[in-house]
Amino acid sequence: MLHRMGKEVANSIGGIVAAIRARPRTFASVTILVFLLHVLLPPLVLSVFRKPLDFFMFNPWLSKLPEYVISKETPIQRKLEFLPNLALFWFSSDSPYGGIEWGFAVDVTDLGRFILMSVLLGSFFALWFYRRDQLIRYGWEARAAQPAGVAGALASILGFSTGPCSVVGCGAPVIPVVGLAFVGLSSGTLKFLAELSSVVTVVVLLTMTLGVGYLGWLVSTNAREGNSSH
């Protein structure tokens, strides 16, 4: 049983690698675009609905990060608790009455989530195009690949609109992108949106992982079937 599962996983990974090699530009362009949207969409929405962006900065403390990581004075447990929440860079807009109107920060956990989602979507669309080419090459019904492409597009939109953001000045420390336009909501509603965002993000990541794995398995299986029939 375990041997068979391991073989299927290996076939899935092989299909993913084959699709990325065949469609490197698709993979790279989608991955980069999705990553940029994850980083730039929240400050763009905030600039439109609140006040235009006027400040950006990388965390100056990052220059001390290597020293902190190798330091023997700080316990490992404390480092593990601190590093995931370390802010890497942030966008903000000053309030005309003093202070900050809004601020959007990206920490280590956010960056990891952005990269993971970007790579998953890049792989998904590389697989989708590669499988479509397979179906055409072997004379199979190419329309069978269309639902997968629609599912990928819907997952992209859902991921962008519900992804949690670390925001200052919006009534809650972390809310989904879709909530940025509704800053007048009650604190209870914003808290609900924040909790919903965390759940939906996990669901989207899990769904995309399973989708990429399944498409990789289909690509690998179709390649074997196509080669055996020709």
Sequence and secondary structure as in RCSB ss.txt:
>XXXX:A:sequence
MLHRMGKEVANSIGGIVAAIRARPRTFASVTILVFLLHVLLPPLVLSVFRKPLDFFMFNPWLSKLPEYVISKETP
IQRKLEFLPNLALFWFSSDSPYGGIEWGFAVDVTDLGRFILMSVLLGSFFALWFYRRDQLIRYGWEARAAQPAGV
AGALASILGFSTGPCSVVGCGAPVIPVVGLAFVGLSSGTLKFLAELSSVVTVVVLLTMTLGVGYLGWLVSTNARE
GNSSH
>XXXX:A:secstr
 HHHHHHHHHHHHHHHHHHHHH HHHHHHHHHHHHHHHHHHHHHHHHHHT    EEEE GGGGGHHHHHH SSS 
HHHHHHHGGG EEEEEEEE TTSSEEEEEEEEHHHHHHHHHHHHHHHHHHHHHHHHHHHHHHTT  GGGGHHHHH
HHHHHHHHHHHH EEEEESSSSSEEEGGGGG TTS HHHHHHHHHHHHHHHHHHHHHHHHHHHHHHHHHHHHHHH
HHHH 
